[in-house]
Amino acid sequence: MLDSIKQKLKQINLIDTTKYKKAGVLILLLKEKKDDEYKILFTKRSAQLKTHSGEVSFPGGKWEQVDKNLYETALRESNEEINLNIANVSKLGSLNYLLSRHKIEVNPFVAHLDRFQEFSGNFEIDEIFTVPISFLMNDENISYKEFNRKDLKVYIPSWVYNGNRIWGLTAMITADLLNICFNASINTDLDLIRNYDEY
């Protein structure tokens, strides 16, 4: 399956970068102990943070000058936030960026955890949890919300798993991954959203 994901990610036509500040996030695929199903790792940000407090997100953050590239940004931030051992991670590919409402160009990278480890969050993270891909693929678990921003009107998917709501940019990135790599048919308007920066 990992080879199939790699091949599908290679076929993506990556679009030109923007003028905005950049961030890298990590979509980490893993299997837990004695578990034969792939899951995706998510974090719930601390309620004490000034921005995105209490929101579900992927580990990652803003590019810094020490980073050679945005994938390195995603790995460095994941190490800081969830104590990810980056030596145990294999890169599978990347998705096209999405622009956050704060005009940050968020670049998602897909990776596989080659050896399972326990995670622990830093002060930014309240919770680390995984969601089975089968749960995310099940149409009965997906709800859609209308999103309006000036003249933009789109529908964005969301999920609720064990009380954690996956929505907004994180949900859009998740849907993009599932549609491209797992042949899901989740309704998204990502091309419209990518071309829109009038927030």
SULCORQUI-V702452 format. One record per helix or strand of 2 or more residues. SS is the DSSP state (hx for helix, st for strand). FROM is the first residue (numbers start at 0). TO is the last residue. If there is no record, write none. Layout:
ss->[SS;SS]
from->[FROM;FROM]
to->[TO;TO]
This chain:
ss->[hx;st;st;st;st;hx;hx;st;st;st;st;hx;hx;st;st;st;hx;hx]
from->[1;20;38;55;58;69;85;88;97;103;124;132;138;142;151;163;167;189]
to->[9;29;44;56;61;81;87;93;98;112;131;136;140;148;160;165;180;193]
